[in-house]
């Protein structure tokens, strides 16, 4: 027991139950009891009773029953400890812990103090001359001082002892530094800072207390790129949602909550005015995350990276959530296709593109169906049809709630019947006019994607300095090559960067020595294209940015065609959203063309 039993009873006796409940439910007196509409289910005739003498409420409609502690917990998204703490503060009581919990409370209080001091130290370093590089990086990412201070961003100096010296001066022991996840053991029983030469993202709990840190390396040579605090008594990575202390207020107003993957995604969306956003700290979204999210919205929105890995991560979320599904509670998905992640999408296409993506959510059932037919799209022969049906049945069997499972089984049964019928007649059984409205005037041939990939590889060979740009390098690494020759060249180009080869001629010779002749042939034709268009761009980065946007549009159009080939009624909205994104991306590309005033090719 966290609190002493006598203290819990003292809390119950302090508050008149009808007074607390009347803050949320309109009550009318009926004899010795109060009567009102139940807050836990929808009803027109009051069946919710409150008895102050016996100190409990009961609903004869849905069976809800409890005392003042349970009522506040169930209606305010608070756990038991949070309810007791809140009521104690309202009553003006000093909290009475049991003996073991008193010791634990004092210990965690010291942890919070050490972590807050470290946070203050990191932030001071960011605004000093020592943090100049980290501050410049944030400016480059369009994060201004307002949001630096809001999210308490900081900088951990490269020296391994600076933080330790500061904390010792504040009375924090070496042992407590280690238990707070701030230090690690070195040789000779010494300790040194876990975070060195990293941009620091403080991680808070829902109350805003600092519980840990995330650190981003400022050098591409340092791995891992992101480093989180180790697990401590107050920091459980698998349970934490970054930014929840800010998002909860916005979520309470909008009734929505959005989950992204990383710190920068969360901050970028806040800057864009989308505040009901949390991040999963780069970990897989698990059952604990979902249960926590359901406190704020019955249908949270999962919005992870738009690449293949992000889609696979969303599929894992879909599969993991099935056992805990219950009536009225689910998740929706947003499939980002114009950018790899929300941060890139906002940076490259603006806030409106992100808002449009969030308006095009896909339900859990539709997402599972779409991903299933994407993987098993050749389900025309009996064996393949059986495999698709078995796959869906296995997913439904994970659902523990019988009512939800029944409706999922019925949904997939209808989908299978509809899909097999359409496969048989080899046409989409929906209004043709509806399809015509969402078709583009042109069809993107997959060869154009390969040509753009080849051109982008050729640009990096011609201008190796492009890969000194972090964003361009990440885009180059993340390109999904279907051609083994291109993939091999990319590996060699990245290796040459490690070898400090920055001259185009030397790089070309290096590639020739490490490849067969035919693997380089395509480059020569693209060199001519580059020499023709280069004068239209101010810098080689401008040329890269223009062509990478053309490449993203080509990928969008390919995905659009994939959706059309397997068109069902449920995928009409997906196709419409993709079309809107393509149109918007092309408008953005046209603006770039006008500003660059380059020649078409």
C-alpha positions as CSV (number, residue, x, y, z in Angstrom):
1,X,0.0,0.0,0.0
2,X,1.5,3.3,-1.1
3,X,-0.4,5.4,1.6
4,X,-1.3,4.4,5.1
5,X,-4.8,2.9,5.3
6,X,-5.8,5.5,7.9
7,X,-4.8,8.3,5.6
8,X,-6.9,6.9,2.7
9,X,-9.9,6.6,5.0
10,X,-9.3,10.2,6.2
11,X,-9.5,11.3,2.5
12,X,-12.8,9.5,2.0
13,X,-14.3,11.0,5.1
14,X,-13.1,14.6,4.3
15,X,-15.2,14.9,1.1
16,X,-19.0,14.7,0.7
17,X,-19.5,12.4,-2.3
18,X,-22.5,14.2,-3.7
19,X,-20.5,17.5,-3.7
20,X,-17.6,15.9,-5.7
21,X,-19.9,14.1,-8.2
22,X,-22.1,17.2,-8.7
23,X,-19.1,18.9,-10.3
24,X,-19.6,16.6,-13.3
25,X,-23.1,15.3,-13.0
26,X,-26.3,17.3,-12.4
27,X,-27.9,15.6,-9.3
28,X,-31.4,16.0,-7.8
29,X,-32.3,14.8,-4.3
30,X,-34.6,11.8,-3.9
31,X,-35.1,10.9,-0.3
32,X,-31.8,10.1,1.3
33,X,-30.1,9.8,-2.1
34,X,-29.3,11.8,-5.1
35,X,-30.2,10.8,-8.7
36,X,-28.7,11.8,-12.0
37,X,-27.8,10.7,-15.5
38,X,-24.9,8.2,-15.4
39,X,-21.6,9.7,-16.6
40,X,-20.3,6.2,-17.6
41,X,-22.9,5.3,-20.2
42,X,-25.5,7.0,-22.4
43,X,-29.0,7.2,-21.0
44,X,-32.1,9.4,-21.1
45,X,-33.7,8.2,-17.8
46,X,-31.6,8.7,-14.7
47,X,-30.4,5.5,-13.1
48,X,-27.3,6.8,-11.3
49,X,-27.6,7.1,-7.5
50,X,-25.3,8.7,-4.9
51,X,-25.6,7.9,-1.2
52,X,-23.6,10.2,1.1
53,X,-24.4,8.2,4.2
54,X,-23.0,5.0,2.8
55,X,-20.4,6.9,0.8
56,X,-20.8,5.2,-2.6
57,X,-22.5,5.7,-6.0
58,X,-24.2,3.1,-8.0
59,X,-25.7,2.9,-11.5
60,X,-28.6,0.5,-12.0
61,X,-28.1,0.8,-15.8
62,X,-24.5,-0.2,-16.3
63,X,-23.5,-1.4,-12.9
64,X,-20.8,1.3,-12.2
65,X,-20.1,1.4,-8.5
66,X,-17.5,3.0,-6.3
67,X,-16.5,5.8,-3.8
68,X,-15.0,9.3,-4.2
69,X,-11.6,7.9,-5.1
70,X,-12.8,5.6,-7.9
71,X,-15.2,8.3,-9.3
72,X,-12.4,10.9,-9.7
73,X,-10.0,8.3,-11.1
74,X,-12.5,7.1,-13.7
75,X,-13.7,10.5,-14.8
76,X,-10.4,12.4,-14.7
77,X,-7.9,10.0,-16.3
78,X,-6.0,9.7,-13.0
79,X,-4.6,6.6,-11.3
80,X,-5.0,5.8,-7.6
81,X,-1.9,7.6,-6.4
82,X,-2.7,10.7,-8.5
83,X,-6.3,10.8,-7.1
84,X,-5.1,10.6,-3.5
85,X,-2.4,13.2,-4.0
86,X,-4.9,15.5,-5.7
87,X,-7.6,15.2,-3.0
88,X,-4.9,15.6,-0.3
89,X,-3.8,18.9,-1.9
90,X,-7.4,20.1,-2.1
91,X,-8.0,19.2,1.5
92,X,-4.8,20.8,2.7
93,X,-3.5,17.5,4.1
94,X,0.1,16.5,4.4
95,X,0.5,13.1,2.7
96,X,0.9,10.2,5.1
97,X,2.9,7.4,3.4
98,X,3.4,4.0,4.9
99,X,7.0,3.4,6.2
100,X,8.5,1.7,3.1
101,X,6.8,4.1,0.7
102,X,7.9,7.1,2.7
103,X,11.5,6.0,2.2
104,X,10.8,5.4,-1.5
105,X,9.1,8.8,-1.8
106,X,12.1,10.6,-0.3
107,X,14.4,8.7,-2.6
108,X,12.5,9.5,-5.8
109,X,12.2,13.1,-4.6
110,X,16.1,13.2,-4.6
111,X,16.1,11.7,-8.1
112,X,13.8,14.3,-9.5
113,X,15.9,17.0,-7.9
114,X,19.1,15.7,-9.5
115,X,17.4,15.4,-12.9
116,X,16.0,18.9,-12.7
117,X,19.5,20.3,-11.8
118,X,21.0,18.4,-14.8
119,X,18.3,19.9,-17.0
120,X,19.0,23.4,-15.8
121,X,22.7,22.8,-16.4
122,X,22.2,21.5,-20.0
123,X,20.0,24.4,-20.9
124,X,22.5,26.9,-19.5
125,X,25.2,25.3,-21.6
126,X,23.1,25.6,-24.8
127,X,22.9,29.3,-24.4
128,X,26.6,29.7,-23.6
129,X,29.5,29.8,-26.1
130,X,30.1,26.1,-25.5
131,X,26.7,25.3,-27.0
132,X,27.1,27.4,-30.1
133,X,27.1,24.4,-32.5
134,X,24.1,22.8,-30.9
135,X,22.2,26.1,-31.0
136,X,23.1,26.6,-34.7
137,X,21.8,23.1,-35.4
138,X,18.4,24.0,-33.8
139,X,18.2,27.2,-35.8
140,X,18.9,25.2,-38.9
141,X,16.0,22.9,-38.0
142,X,13.8,26.0,-37.6
143,X,13.4,25.7,-33.8
144,X,13.4,29.2,-32.3
145,X,14.1,30.3,-28.8
146,X,10.5,30.1,-27.8
147,X,10.3,26.4,-28.5
148,X,13.8,25.7,-27.2
149,X,12.6,27.1,-23.8
150,X,9.2,25.4,-24.0
151,X,10.8,22.0,-24.4
152,X,13.8,22.8,-22.2
153,X,16.3,21.8,-24.9
154,X,19.9,21.8,-23.8
155,X,23.5,20.8,-24.6
156,X,25.8,18.3,-23.0
157,X,29.5,19.4,-23.3
158,X,32.1,17.0,-24.7
159,X,34.0,16.9,-21.5
160,X,33.0,13.8,-19.4
161,X,33.4,15.4,-16.0
162,X,31.7,18.9,-16.3
163,X,28.2,17.7,-15.3
164,X,29.6,15.7,-12.5
165,X,31.5,18.7,-11.0
166,X,28.3,20.8,-11.2
167,X,26.1,18.3,-9.5
168,X,28.6,17.6,-6.8
169,X,28.7,21.4,-6.1
170,X,24.9,21.2,-5.7
171,X,25.1,18.4,-3.1
172,X,24.3,15.5,-5.4
173,X,26.2,12.3,-4.6
174,X,28.0,10.1,-7.2
175,X,25.6,7.2,-6.3
176,X,22.5,9.4,-6.9
177,X,23.9,10.5,-10.3
178,X,24.3,6.9,-11.4
179,X,20.8,6.0,-10.1
180,X,19.4,9.0,-12.0
181,X,21.0,7.6,-15.3
182,X,23.2,10.7,-15.6
183,X,26.6,8.9,-15.1
184,X,28.1,5.6,-16.1
185,X,31.0,3.7,-14.6
186,X,34.4,4.0,-16.2
187,X,37.8,2.5,-15.5
188,X,39.4,2.8,-12.1
189,X,35.9,2.9,-10.4
190,X,35.5,6.4,-11.8
191,X,32.2,7.7,-13.3
192,X,31.7,10.0,-16.3
193,X,28.8,11.7,-18.1
194,X,26.5,9.4,-20.1
195,X,25.7,12.3,-22.5
196,X,28.7,14.1,-24.2
197,X,28.6,16.6,-27.1
198,X,25.0,15.9,-27.7
199,X,21.9,18.1,-28.1
200,X,19.7,17.3,-25.1
201,X,15.9,16.6,-25.1
202,X,14.7,16.5,-21.5
203,X,11.9,13.9,-21.0
204,X,9.1,14.7,-18.5
205,X,6.3,12.7,-17.0
206,X,2.7,13.9,-17.4
207,X,3.2,16.3,-14.4
208,X,6.2,18.0,-16.1
209,X,8.8,16.5,-13.8
210,X,12.1,15.6,-15.5
211,X,12.6,11.9,-15.5
212,X,15.2,11.3,-18.1
213,X,17.0,12.7,-21.2
214,X,17.5,11.9,-24.9
215,X,20.7,13.0,-26.6
216,X,21.3,13.6,-30.3
217,X,24.8,13.3,-31.6
218,X,26.0,16.5,-33.3
219,X,28.5,14.5,-35.4
220,X,27.5,12.0,-38.1
221,X,30.5,9.8,-37.1
222,X,29.2,9.3,-33.5
223,X,26.9,6.4,-32.9
224,X,24.2,5.9,-31.8
225,X,22.6,8.9,-33.4
226,X,20.1,9.1,-30.5
227,X,20.9,8.0,-27.0
228,X,18.3,7.8,-24.2
229,X,18.7,7.7,-20.4
230,X,19.1,4.2,-19.0
231,X,16.1,2.7,-17.2
232,X,15.8,4.1,-13.6
233,X,13.2,4.0,-10.9
234,X,11.4,7.0,-12.5
235,X,12.2,6.4,-16.2
236,X,10.6,3.4,-17.9
237,X,11.2,4.0,-21.6
238,X,8.5,1.5,-22.7
239,X,5.8,3.4,-20.7
240,X,6.8,7.0,-21.5
241,X,5.2,9.3,-24.1
242,X,7.4,12.3,-24.9
243,X,5.6,15.7,-24.7
244,X,2.5,14.3,-22.8
245,X,2.9,17.1,-20.2
246,X,2.2,19.6,-23.0
247,X,-0.2,17.5,-25.2
248,X,-2.7,16.6,-22.4
249,X,-4.2,20.1,-22.2
250,X,-4.5,20.4,-26.0
251,X,-5.9,16.9,-26.1
252,X,-8.5,17.6,-23.5
253,X,-9.8,20.5,-25.7
254,X,-9.7,18.7,-29.1
255,X,-10.5,15.2,-27.9
256,X,-7.6,13.9,-30.1
257,X,-4.1,12.8,-29.5
258,X,-1.5,12.0,-32.1
259,X,1.5,9.7,-31.8
260,X,4.7,10.3,-33.7
261,X,8.1,8.6,-33.5
262,X,10.8,11.1,-32.5
263,X,11.5,14.2,-30.6
264,X,11.9,16.4,-33.7
265,X,8.6,15.2,-35.1
266,X,6.8,16.2,-31.9
267,X,8.5,19.6,-31.7
268,X,8.0,20.4,-35.4
269,X,4.2,19.7,-35.1
270,X,4.0,21.9,-32.0
271,X,5.7,24.7,-34.0
272,X,3.1,24.1,-36.7
273,X,0.4,24.7,-34.2
274,X,-0.5,21.0,-33.7
275,X,-0.1,20.6,-30.0
276,X,-2.0,17.4,-29.1
277,X,1.1,15.3,-30.1
278,X,3.3,12.9,-28.2
279,X,6.3,10.8,-29.3
280,X,7.2,7.2,-28.5
281,X,10.9,7.9,-28.1
282,X,11.7,5.7,-31.1
283,X,10.5,2.5,-29.4
284,X,7.7,0.3,-30.7
285,X,4.3,1.5,-29.5
286,X,3.1,-1.2,-27.1
287,X,0.1,-2.1,-25.0
288,X,1.1,0.3,-22.1
289,X,1.4,3.2,-24.5
290,X,-2.1,2.5,-26.0
291,X,-3.8,2.1,-22.6
292,X,-2.2,5.5,-21.6
293,X,-3.3,7.1,-24.8
294,X,-6.9,5.9,-24.3
295,X,-7.1,8.1,-21.2
296,X,-7.0,11.1,-23.5
297,X,-8.8,9.9,-26.6
298,X,-10.8,6.7,-27.4
299,X,-9.2,6.7,-30.9
300,X,-5.6,8.0,-30.9
301,X,-3.9,8.6,-34.2
302,X,-0.7,6.8,-35.0
303,X,1.5,8.8,-37.4
304,X,4.9,7.2,-37.8
305,X,7.5,7.6,-40.6
306,X,6.2,7.3,-44.1
307,X,9.0,4.9,-45.2
308,X,8.7,1.1,-45.4
309,X,10.1,0.7,-41.8
310,X,7.4,3.1,-40.5
311,X,4.7,1.2,-42.3
312,X,5.9,-2.1,-40.8
313,X,6.0,-0.4,-37.3
314,X,2.3,0.6,-37.8
315,X,1.5,-2.9,-38.8
316,X,3.1,-4.2,-35.5
317,X,1.0,-1.6,-33.6
318,X,-2.1,-2.9,-35.3
319,X,-1.3,-6.5,-34.4
320,X,-0.3,-5.7,-30.8
321,X,-3.4,-3.8,-30.1
322,X,-5.8,-6.5,-31.0
323,X,-5.8,-8.3,-27.6
324,X,-6.8,-5.1,-25.7
325,X,-9.5,-3.8,-28.1
326,X,-12.8,-3.1,-26.4
327,X,-16.1,-1.5,-27.6
328,X,-15.6,2.1,-28.5
329,X,-11.7,2.1,-28.2
330,X,-9.4,1.7,-31.2
331,X,-6.6,3.6,-33.1
332,X,-6.5,5.3,-36.5
333,X,-3.5,5.6,-38.8
334,X,-2.0,8.3,-41.0
335,X,0.1,7.1,-43.9
336,X,2.6,9.8,-44.7
337,X,3.8,9.6,-48.3
338,X,5.1,13.0,-49.2
339,X,7.9,13.0,-46.6
340,X,9.7,10.4,-44.6
341,X,8.5,11.7,-41.3
342,X,6.3,14.6,-40.0
343,X,9.3,16.8,-39.4
344,X,10.4,16.5,-43.1
345,X,6.8,16.8,-44.4
346,X,6.3,20.1,-42.5
347,X,9.7,21.4,-43.5
348,X,9.4,20.5,-47.2
349,X,5.7,21.1,-47.8
350,X,4.4,23.2,-44.9
351,X,1.8,23.0,-42.1
352,X,-1.1,22.6,-44.5
353,X,0.3,19.4,-46.0
354,X,0.5,17.9,-42.5
355,X,-3.0,19.0,-41.6
356,X,-4.3,17.4,-44.8
357,X,-2.5,14.1,-44.0
358,X,-4.1,14.1,-40.5
359,X,-7.6,14.6,-42.1
360,X,-7.0,11.4,-44.2
361,X,-6.9,8.9,-41.3
362,X,-7.5,5.2,-41.9
363,X,-9.3,3.0,-39.4
364,X,-7.6,0.1,-37.7
365,X,-9.8,-2.4,-39.6
366,X,-9.2,-0.7,-43.0
367,X,-5.4,-0.5,-42.3
368,X,-5.2,-4.2,-41.6
369,X,-7.2,-5.0,-44.7
370,X,-5.2,-2.8,-46.9
371,X,-1.9,-4.2,-45.6
372,X,-3.1,-7.7,-46.0
373,X,-4.1,-7.4,-49.6
374,X,-0.9,-5.5,-50.3
375,X,1.1,-8.5,-49.1
376,X,-1.2,-11.1,-50.6
377,X,-2.4,-9.2,-53.7
378,X,-2.2,-12.3,-55.9
379,X,-5.0,-14.1,-54.0
380,X,-6.7,-15.5,-57.1
381,X,-6.1,-19.2,-56.9
382,X,-7.8,-21.2,-54.0
383,X,-4.6,-21.7,-52.1
384,X,-3.8,-18.0,-52.0
385,X,-7.3,-17.1,-51.1
386,X,-7.2,-19.6,-48.2
387,X,-3.9,-18.0,-47.1
388,X,-5.4,-14.5,-47.0
389,X,-8.5,-15.8,-45.2
390,X,-6.3,-17.7,-42.6
391,X,-4.1,-14.6,-42.1
392,X,-7.1,-12.4,-41.3
393,X,-8.7,-15.1,-39.0
394,X,-5.4,-15.3,-37.0
395,X,-5.6,-11.6,-36.5
396,X,-9.2,-11.7,-35.3
397,X,-8.4,-14.6,-33.0
398,X,-6.1,-12.3,-31.0
399,X,-9.1,-10.1,-30.0
400,X,-10.2,-11.1,-26.5
401,X,-13.5,-9.1,-26.4
402,X,-16.1,-11.4,-28.0
403,X,-18.3,-8.6,-29.3
404,X,-15.4,-6.7,-31.0
405,X,-14.1,-10.0,-32.4
406,X,-17.6,-10.8,-33.8
407,X,-17.8,-7.5,-35.7
408,X,-14.2,-7.8,-37.0
409,X,-14.9,-11.3,-38.3
410,X,-18.0,-10.0,-40.0
411,X,-16.1,-7.1,-41.5
412,X,-13.4,-9.2,-43.0
413,X,-15.9,-11.8,-44.2
414,X,-17.7,-9.1,-46.2
415,X,-14.4,-7.7,-47.4
416,X,-13.2,-11.1,-48.6
417,X,-16.5,-11.8,-50.5
418,X,-16.3,-8.3,-52.1
419,X,-12.6,-8.7,-53.0
420,X,-12.9,-12.3,-54.5
421,X,-16.0,-11.2,-56.5
422,X,-14.1,-8.3,-58.0
423,X,-11.1,-10.5,-58.7
424,X,-13.3,-12.9,-60.6
425,X,-14.9,-10.2,-62.9
426,X,-11.5,-8.3,-63.0
427,X,-13.0,-4.9,-62.4
428,X,-13.7,-2.7,-59.5
429,X,-17.3,-2.9,-58.3
430,X,-17.8,0.7,-57.4
431,X,-19.2,3.7,-59.2
432,X,-16.9,4.3,-62.2
433,X,-17.6,8.0,-62.0
434,X,-16.2,8.0,-58.5
435,X,-12.9,6.3,-59.7
436,X,-12.7,8.8,-62.7
437,X,-12.8,11.7,-60.2
438,X,-9.7,10.4,-58.4
439,X,-7.6,9.3,-61.4
440,X,-4.8,11.5,-62.5
441,X,-4.4,12.6,-66.1
442,X,-1.1,10.7,-66.4
443,X,0.1,7.4,-65.2
444,X,3.6,7.3,-63.6
445,X,5.8,4.6,-65.2
446,X,8.0,2.8,-62.7
447,X,11.0,3.4,-65.0
448,X,10.8,7.2,-64.2
449,X,11.5,6.3,-60.6
450,X,14.6,4.3,-61.6
451,X,15.8,7.2,-63.8
452,X,15.5,9.7,-61.0
453,X,17.3,7.3,-58.7
454,X,20.1,7.0,-61.2
455,X,20.2,10.8,-61.7
456,X,20.4,11.4,-57.9
457,X,23.3,8.9,-57.6
458,X,25.0,10.7,-60.5
459,X,24.6,14.0,-58.8
460,X,26.3,12.7,-55.6
461,X,29.2,11.4,-57.7
462,X,29.5,14.7,-59.6
463,X,29.1,16.8,-56.4
464,X,30.3,14.6,-53.4
465,X,30.0,17.7,-51.1
466,X,26.2,17.2,-51.2
467,X,26.6,14.4,-48.6
468,X,28.0,16.9,-46.1
469,X,24.5,18.2,-45.9
470,X,22.8,16.1,-43.1
471,X,19.3,16.1,-44.7
472,X,20.6,15.2,-48.2
473,X,22.7,12.4,-46.7
474,X,19.7,11.0,-44.8
475,X,17.6,11.2,-48.0
476,X,20.3,9.4,-50.0
477,X,20.6,6.6,-47.4
478,X,16.9,6.1,-47.1
479,X,16.2,5.7,-50.9
480,X,14.8,2.3,-51.6
481,X,16.8,0.9,-54.6
482,X,15.4,-2.0,-56.4
483,X,18.5,-2.1,-58.6
484,X,21.5,-4.0,-57.0
485,X,24.0,-1.9,-59.0
486,X,22.6,1.3,-57.6
487,X,22.7,-0.1,-54.1
488,X,26.3,-1.2,-54.5
489,X,27.3,2.3,-55.8
490,X,25.5,4.0,-52.9
491,X,27.5,1.8,-50.4
492,X,30.8,2.7,-52.2
493,X,29.9,6.4,-52.3
494,X,29.2,6.4,-48.5
495,X,32.4,4.5,-47.9
496,X,34.3,7.1,-49.9
497,X,32.9,9.8,-47.6
498,X,34.4,7.9,-44.7
499,X,37.7,7.9,-46.6
500,X,37.4,11.7,-47.0
501,X,37.2,11.5,-50.8
502,X,35.6,14.9,-51.7
503,X,36.9,15.4,-55.2
504,X,34.5,14.2,-58.0
505,X,37.3,12.9,-60.3
506,X,38.9,11.0,-57.5
507,X,35.6,9.6,-56.5
508,X,34.8,8.5,-60.0
509,X,38.1,6.7,-60.2
510,X,37.5,5.0,-56.8
511,X,34.1,3.7,-58.1
512,X,35.6,2.4,-61.3
513,X,38.2,0.4,-59.4
514,X,35.6,-1.2,-57.2
515,X,32.9,-2.0,-59.8
516,X,32.5,-3.8,-63.1
517,X,32.4,-1.6,-66.2
518,X,28.7,-2.0,-66.9
519,X,27.8,-0.9,-63.4
520,X,29.0,2.6,-64.2
521,X,27.6,3.0,-67.7
522,X,24.4,4.7,-66.7
523,X,26.3,7.6,-65.1
524,X,27.7,9.0,-68.3
525,X,24.4,9.8,-69.8
526,X,23.3,11.5,-66.6
527,X,26.5,13.6,-66.5
528,X,25.3,15.2,-69.7
529,X,21.9,15.9,-68.1
530,X,23.6,17.5,-65.1
531,X,25.9,19.7,-67.2
532,X,22.8,20.8,-69.1
533,X,20.7,21.8,-66.0
534,X,23.4,22.8,-63.5
535,X,23.4,26.5,-64.6
536,X,19.8,26.8,-63.6
537,X,20.5,26.2,-59.9
538,X,22.3,28.4,-57.4
539,X,24.0,25.5,-55.7
540,X,24.3,21.8,-56.1
541,X,22.1,21.4,-53.0
542,X,19.3,23.3,-54.8
543,X,19.7,20.8,-57.7
544,X,19.5,17.9,-55.2
545,X,16.5,19.3,-53.4
546,X,14.6,19.8,-56.7
547,X,15.3,16.3,-58.0
548,X,14.6,14.6,-54.6
549,X,11.2,16.3,-54.6
550,X,10.5,14.9,-58.2
551,X,11.5,11.5,-56.9
552,X,9.1,11.7,-53.9
553,X,6.3,12.7,-56.3
554,X,7.1,9.7,-58.5
555,X,6.9,7.4,-55.5
556,X,3.5,9.0,-54.6
557,X,2.2,8.4,-58.1
558,X,3.4,4.8,-58.0
559,X,1.6,4.2,-54.7
560,X,-1.5,5.9,-56.1
561,X,-1.5,3.4,-59.0
562,X,-1.0,0.5,-56.6
563,X,-4.2,1.6,-54.7
564,X,-6.1,1.9,-58.0
565,X,-5.2,-1.6,-59.0
566,X,-6.7,-3.0,-55.8
567,X,-9.5,-0.5,-55.6
568,X,-12.3,-1.1,-53.1
569,X,-14.9,1.2,-51.5
570,X,-12.7,1.6,-48.4
571,X,-9.7,2.6,-50.4
572,X,-11.4,5.4,-52.3
573,X,-10.6,7.8,-49.4
574,X,-6.9,6.7,-49.5
575,X,-6.7,7.3,-53.3
576,X,-8.3,10.7,-52.9
577,X,-5.8,11.6,-50.2
578,X,-2.9,10.5,-52.3
579,X,-4.2,12.5,-55.2
580,X,-4.5,15.6,-53.1
581,X,-0.9,15.1,-51.8
582,X,0.4,14.7,-55.4
583,X,-1.4,17.9,-56.6
584,X,0.0,19.8,-53.6
585,X,3.5,18.4,-54.1
586,X,3.5,19.4,-57.8
587,X,2.4,22.9,-56.9
588,X,5.3,23.1,-54.5
589,X,7.6,21.9,-57.2
590,X,6.3,24.5,-59.6
591,X,7.0,27.2,-57.1
592,X,10.5,25.9,-56.7
593,X,10.9,26.0,-60.5
594,X,9.7,29.6,-60.6
595,X,12.1,30.6,-57.8
596,X,15.1,28.8,-59.3
597,X,14.2,29.8,-62.9
598,X,16.0,26.8,-64.3
599,X,15.5,25.2,-67.7
600,X,13.2,22.2,-68.1
601,X,14.7,19.0,-69.1
